[in-house]
Every structure is written in structure tokens, then in C-alpha cells.
Amino acid sequence: MAAIYKSGEELINEVSKTKVFEESVSFWNLGQAGILLKGTHQDGLICIDPYLTKSIEENNPETEFKRAFQPVVDPGMLRELDGVLVTHEHDDHLDLPSIKEITRVSPDTKFALPAPLVPVVEEHIEKHNIQPAKDGESFNFNGFKITPIPAAHTEYETDSLGNHQSLGYFLEVNGIRLFHSGDTLVTPDLIDRVKEFKPDVAFLPINGGDFFRSSRGIIGNMSFREAVDFCAAVGVDLIIPIHYDMFPNNRENPAYFVDYLFHHYPTQKFHMMVPGERFIYHK
């Protein structure tokens, strides 16, 4: 399966030429949970969970996690990145080969990841470029204000210092509020926190989980029903489903997501993105 929209240098050229105006943000789908976000020229460019290699299947040819499509862009093409956000330690979110290549071509790029994971990347990233991400402690990557919040994948896990192993991120840029949940289930605390934040756009996994996947060590996420009901509960303007497209052994048919919306929340805005696609959100 090839990217239906742009890939490679064509995609990078589009990113470079895209102009973002007042109360707008542009983002590109990189597949799985990967999102590339661009604000105004002053805001910069950041990326969330870039899995832009085939490292999982190359490191373990026997794995059932094999990409259904090629990476839409080589990590070495991301020369203009101001920051990278990582939600948790799984290889399709914290991909060390992607991180190493981004660091090589863009040595000033900042990296934020859950504080317990900092030792995993310390030998690959200059210490001053690492932002240990902790619950509720906001920081800025250029014009992006970023606030980490805990993710339950499938429960809240912390290290000995109380720092969360898995995170989602609130992002504020150019008058727009976005929420990338990372891999998580729905919890009462998540509903309360996101409802208070009032995101315009939410990127949420819809691949769910079940007994048979769990028995093979595949950790679940919210289902398409839960993602939709969650957005209705917290008041999201636009839903962008993620984490359903890359691995045939752990994905969901997005038609179920659309069907559930149609029958239960027909006025809820959503968009299904294909790999390499750009979306410009204007408030």
C-alpha cells in the first residue's frame, strides 16, 4: 500500500511551502500515531511519535508487526524540525533509528519524552536537547506550548519518582488547542482533564483491544466507540482517528468509526486521514 497523498521530497516541499495564517494550524498524517504539525513561521514545526523506518521488522524478522505501507518520508528529510514529542516507549512511537537520523540532520531539534525514558535516548541526543516530560509541567517548542498529561496504556504506570511512563500532550499554537492522546484507554481522569482543556482537535487511537491480542502481548487502546463517545463527552470540535492503519495484526476498520458517528453523533466533525495527507484547520 503506497501513500495515497504525498510522500518523500514532494511531501517535504509541501510542508515547506504551506503558509499558516491566524487561528490556523496545518498537520500531516505520518501513519500509526505519527503527526507532523506546523504553525506560523514563528511557531515552527514539530512532530509526534515518528515511526519512519522499518526497524521493528528489520530487528525481528519473525515479528507480526509488519508495515502495511512504506514510510511516507525518510527521517533524514526532516531537517527543519523544531521539536519531537514521544508519548511512550513502544518502538512504533519511540523509534530510535528515526530519532538518530533526525538528530544527525537537525542537531538543534528538541526532544520531549516521558521522564522515565530519558536514559533510553541519552546516548543519541545532546543532553541540552532533551526535555523530560512530566504530568502538568508545560514547556515550549518555539511557538507551541505543550503540556503533558498521563495516558493509561492500559493502566497508569509510574516510576519510583512518580513520573508517568506513558503520556498524551495538550498543544496550544496560534489560537488553536490540540490533544494527542498517545496510546491510552478512556478513564474518568482523562475525561476531566481534556474537558477542562477544551481542545479544538483531538488525535485519538481507535484500534481497541481484545483477549486474543492481549494474550500475544499486544496492549490495547480505546475502541472506535470509546473514541467517539469520549469526544462527545469532552466537547472536541474535530476528531482525527489514528493508530488503526499501519499494522494489519492490530488495526481497526475505520468504517466502523464513521458508521458509529453517523448513527449516534451525526453533527460531530471528523476527518479520516491517509498517510501523507495534509489537513489545514482554521478556527
N, C-alpha and C positions, 0 to 999 in steps of 0.2 A: 504494500500500500504506500504510494507516494503522497507527499503533502499536496493537498488539493489547491492550496493557495501558493504563496511564495516560499522559496527556500534559498539557502546559500547566500551568495552575494546579492541576488535580487531582493531577498528579504532585508539584508543589512542596508542596502541602498534605500529601501522604502522607510526603514526606521530612521535613517539619517535625514531624509527629505521631509518626513512628516512634521508639520508645524502644529503645535498645540496652542490653542488660544484660551482666553479667560474662561474659568469654570469648566474646564475640559481635561480629559486625560486620554491617552492612547495606550492600548495594550495589545500584545501579540500572544497567541497560544503556541507554546513550545512542545505541547504534548504532556501527558500524565498530569503532574501538578505544576509544570513549568509555565511561568508567566513573565513576560518582559513588559515593563511599564515605562512610559515616557511622559513627563510633564512639559512645562515650557522649557526654553533653553536654559533658564536659570535653575529650574528644578532638577534637571538631569535625567539619567536613565538608570533603572535598577531592574534586577532580575530575581525571581523567586524560584527556588528548587530546580535549577537547571540540570537535567539529566540529558546530556547532549553527546553521549558516546554509546558504545555497546558493551561497556565494561562488565556488566553483570553476566552476560552470556559468554563473553571472552574469558573472564576469570573462572567461570564454571560452565563448561560446555554442556553439562548434564542438567542444568537448571531448567525449570519450567517457565522461567521468566525470560521470554524472548520477545524482542520488539516486533510489533506488527508493522512498523514503518521506520524509515531511516530518520536520524536526527535532522530537524529542519534547518539547523545551522551548526557549523563547527564551532566549538567554544573558542577557538583561536581567532574567530571573526569578531568576537565581542570586545573590541578594543576601546570602546567609548564608555564602558560601564562605570558608573559611579559607585554602585553597591550591589551586593548579592545577599539575599536573605535565605537562610536554610531553616526548614521547620523541624526536622528531626534526623536521626542517624541512618535510616534505611537508604540503601545505595541508589534508589531511584529519586532520592531527594538530596542526599549528601553524596554527590558523585565526585570522588577525589580526582579522577582524571580530568573532569571538566574544570574543577577548581584550579588544579595545577596549570592548565593551559590558559585559563583566564588571567591568572596571576602572571604568567610569563609574558603575555601580550599587553597586559594592562596593570603594571606594577603598583599603581595608586588606587586600584579598586579596593573598597572596604568590604569586609565580610562579617555578617552578623549570623550567629547560630546559638542554639541553646547553650548556656554557660557550661553544663557538664561535658559538652562535646568539644570544647576548645582544645584539649590535648590531642584530639584526632587530627587537627589541621595545623598545629603549631609549627611543624617542620616544613610545611608547604607555603605558609603565608607569613609575611613580616608581622611581628607582634603588634606594631602600631596600627596595622590594618585590620585587626580582629576586634570585633565588638561582641563581648559576651552578652547574650540576650537573656533578660530576666523579666519575670512577670511584672507588668506595670511600669517598668523603667524605660521611659521614652528616650529616643535618640534621633538624630537627623542624619540622613544621607543627602547632602545638598538640600534641595527644597522639599524633600519627602520627610515628614515627621512620622516616625514608626514607633508603635507601642506593642510589645509582645504580650500575649495572653496565653494561659495554659491550654493545651489540647489533650484530650483523653483518647489515647490510641493503644488499647481500648479502655484504659483507665489512666488516671493522673499518676505519673511516676516522677519522683524527685530524687536527687542525690542526697548525700549526707548533710549538705548545706541548705537543703530545701529548695534548690533550683530545679525547675521542670526540665525533663528530658525531651518533651515534645511541645511545640508552640504553634500558635497561629499569630497573625500580625494584623493590627489596625494600621492603615496608612492614610495620611492626610496630605493632599497635594493640590494646589491650585483651586481650592474651594471644593474639592471632591473627597469623599470618605470611602475607602475601600477596605474590605475584610477578606484576607486569605486565611482560611481555617487550618491549613495543613491537613494532616490525616487525623480525623477525630470522630468520635460519636457525639451525639447531642446530649448535653447534660443541663440541669437547671441553672448551674453557674454560667455556662456558656450562653444560654438564652438571656440571662440577666445582663451579662457584660456586653453582649452585642446589641441588645435592645437599648442600652444606655448610650452606646457609641453612635447608633443611628447611621449605619453605612448606606451609601448610595448604591454600591456594587458589592456583591459577595461572590467569591470563588469558593465553591464547596464540592467535596467529593460525593459521588453518587454510586460507587460500586458496592456498597454494603458489605455484608459478610454472612457466613453460614457455617454450619457444623463441619462440613467436609473440607472447606478451605482452611478453617481454623485448625482442623486435625493435621493439616500439612504445614502448619506454622505460618499461614497467611493471615495477618492481622487485619481485622475488619474496620470499616468506616461507616458513616451514616449511609442509609439507603436513599434511593431517589425520593421515596415518600417522605422520609425524615428531613431531607434537604429542603423540599418544598414546604412542608409544614413549618420547619424552622424559620424560613424566610418570611412566611406569613406572620409568625408569632413575633418576630423582631422588627418587621417593617422595612425590609430591603426593597429598594426600587427595582434593581435589575439583578437577576440570578445568572451566573455563569457556571454551569456544571463542569467539573474537572475530574481527573483520576478515574476515567472509565474507558480510555481509548487505546492505551499502549500495549498492555499485556493480555492476550486472549484468555489466559487462565484466571484473570482477576479483574474482569471488566463487566459492565452492565450495558444493556441496550438502551440508549438514550431516548428511544421512542416511548419507553415506559414512563420516563420523566415527563415528557411532553404530554402524554395521554393523561397522566395524573393531574398536571396543571390544568389541562383543558376541562376536565370534569369537576375539579374542586376549586380552582382559583383562575378562572378564565381571563381575568383582567391583570394578572401578575406578569410583568415584563420579564423576558428571559432571552438568552441567545445561546445557541449551540455553536461552538467554535470548532473549526477543523484545524489540524496542525498547520502552522504558518500563517494563519489568518490574522488580520488587523481589525480591531474594533475601536472606534472613537466614541467615547461617552461624553456628552455635553449636558450639563445640568440645566 
